[in-house]
Amino acid sequence: MQSSTVLFAQNARAKVCLVQGASRGLGLALTRELAARGDVVFAGCRSPHSATALHELREAFPRSVEVLRIDSTEPSSIASAAAELLAHPLASGHLDLLLNTAGVLQ
């Protein structure tokens, strides 16, 4: 099994990723793994102000994790988050990977 360091060394550049539903569970775990391997991760969640674990992860990876407010039930929120991501210097105007772990309960 290869370590995260070796995997990152094999990549010419870090991938730009968006994980939607990143405040807990699978989304938080994916955010942690992507950041640990050296990728840039935009971590999207509905309520960033209450996403304590996500902000702790941001502090652990200050150069590779950015928190975005995104609510998958609000089209304006999705558009705003997309514009913010693409304009961010770490994204360089592109996105390599989108992981959607957000769910809507009715």
One Martini backbone bead per residue (centre of mass of N, CA, C, O) as a GRO file, in nm:
protein
  106
    1MET     BB    1   0.096   0.036   0.022
    2GLN     BB    2   0.054   0.367  -0.026
    3SER     BB    3   0.132   0.669   0.056
    4SER     BB    4   0.037   0.993   0.046
    5THR     BB    5   0.315   1.100  -0.043
    6VAL     BB    6   0.345   0.925  -0.294
    7LEU     BB    7   0.087   1.007  -0.439
    8PHE     BB    8   0.159   1.309  -0.457
    9ALA     BB    9   0.429   1.274  -0.615
   10GLN     BB   10   0.277   1.158  -0.876
   11ASN     BB   11   0.155   1.433  -0.887
   12ALA     BB   12   0.188   1.734  -1.046
   13ARG     BB   13  -0.089   1.818  -0.905
   14ALA     BB   14  -0.329   1.929  -0.734
   15LYS     BB   15  -0.645   1.875  -0.665
   16VAL     BB   16  -0.968   2.007  -0.724
   17CYS     BB   17  -1.215   2.000  -0.464
   18LEU     BB   18  -1.565   1.909  -0.400
   19VAL     BB   19  -1.741   1.881  -0.089
   20GLN     BB   20  -2.061   1.786  -0.034
   21GLY     BB   21  -2.126   1.737   0.297
   22ALA     BB   22  -1.859   1.813   0.507
   23SER     BB   23  -1.949   1.826   0.826
   24ARG     BB   24  -1.995   1.503   0.810
   25GLY     BB   25  -1.899   1.200   0.791
   26LEU     BB   26  -1.817   1.122   0.479
   27GLY     BB   27  -1.744   1.414   0.397
   28LEU     BB   28  -1.529   1.457   0.617
   29ALA     BB   29  -1.350   1.215   0.545
   30LEU     BB   30  -1.288   1.302   0.254
   31THR     BB   31  -1.162   1.571   0.321
   32ARG     BB   32  -0.930   1.459   0.492
   33GLU     BB   33  -0.801   1.273   0.272
   34LEU     BB   34  -0.750   1.486   0.053
   35ALA     BB   35  -0.573   1.674   0.225
   36ALA     BB   36  -0.357   1.458   0.309
   37ARG     BB   37  -0.270   1.413  -0.009
   38GLY     BB   38  -0.275   1.741  -0.126
   39ASP     BB   39  -0.537   1.857  -0.178
   40VAL     BB   40  -0.783   2.075  -0.278
   41VAL     BB   41  -1.053   2.174  -0.049
   42PHE     BB   42  -1.395   2.223  -0.088
   43ALA     BB   43  -1.613   2.266   0.187
   44GLY     BB   44  -1.946   2.185   0.187
   45CYS     BB   45  -2.216   2.357   0.370
   46ARG     BB   46  -2.506   2.474   0.518
   47SER     BB   47  -2.354   2.527   0.830
   48PRO     BB   48  -2.059   2.659   0.905
   49HIS     BB   49  -2.099   2.776   1.202
   50SER     BB   50  -2.159   2.451   1.308
   51ALA     BB   51  -1.877   2.319   1.184
   52THR     BB   52  -1.645   2.222   1.387
   53ALA     BB   53  -1.484   1.989   1.250
   54LEU     BB   54  -1.425   2.149   0.990
   55HIS     BB   55  -1.261   2.380   1.127
   56GLU     BB   56  -1.042   2.194   1.238
   57LEU     BB   57  -0.948   2.100   0.960
   58ARG     BB   58  -0.872   2.380   0.855
   59GLU     BB   59  -0.647   2.422   1.072
   60ALA     BB   60  -0.476   2.166   0.980
   61PHE     BB   61  -0.538   2.279   0.655
   62PRO     BB   62  -0.486   2.597   0.555
   63ARG     BB   63  -0.382   2.537   0.235
   64SER     BB   64  -0.643   2.313   0.151
   65VAL     BB   65  -0.896   2.432   0.322
   66GLU     BB   66  -1.230   2.530   0.229
   67VAL     BB   67  -1.521   2.699   0.329
   68LEU     BB   68  -1.860   2.647   0.215
   69ARG     BB   69  -2.168   2.768   0.136
   70ILE     BB   70  -2.410   2.496   0.079
   71ASP     BB   71  -2.741   2.445  -0.059
   72SER     BB   72  -2.913   2.197  -0.235
   73THR     BB   73  -3.208   2.365  -0.212
   74GLU     BB   74  -3.040   2.628  -0.332
   75PRO     BB   75  -2.959   2.766  -0.623
   76SER     BB   76  -2.812   3.027  -0.520
   77SER     BB   77  -2.604   2.875  -0.346
   78ILE     BB   78  -2.469   2.716  -0.571
   79ALA     BB   79  -2.384   2.957  -0.747
   80SER     BB   80  -2.215   3.102  -0.530
   81ALA     BB   81  -2.013   2.871  -0.472
   82ALA     BB   82  -1.906   2.843  -0.761
   83ALA     BB   83  -1.797   3.130  -0.789
   84GLU     BB   84  -1.608   3.123  -0.544
   85LEU     BB   85  -1.434   2.888  -0.632
   86LEU     BB   86  -1.339   2.991  -0.920
   87ALA     BB   87  -1.212   3.267  -0.784
   88HIS     BB   88  -1.016   3.113  -0.634
   89PRO     BB   89  -0.675   3.072  -0.623
   90LEU     BB   90  -0.675   2.753  -0.567
   91ALA     BB   91  -0.851   2.680  -0.836
   92SER     BB   92  -0.782   2.821  -1.112
   93GLY     BB   93  -1.079   2.792  -1.259
   94HIS     BB   94  -1.118   2.487  -1.139
   95LEU     BB   95  -1.246   2.138  -1.145
   96ASP     BB   96  -1.184   1.787  -1.075
   97LEU     BB   97  -1.380   1.726  -0.814
   98LEU     BB   98  -1.707   1.583  -0.729
   99LEU     BB   99  -1.863   1.542  -0.404
  100ASN     BB  100  -2.187   1.410  -0.309
  101THR     BB  101  -2.314   1.384   0.044
  102ALA     BB  102  -2.569   1.524   0.034
  103GLY     BB  103  -2.883   1.551   0.204
  104VAL     BB  104  -3.249   1.519   0.181
  105LEU     BB  105  -3.498   1.554   0.414
  106GLN     BB  106  -3.873   1.479   0.430
   0.00000   0.00000   0.00000
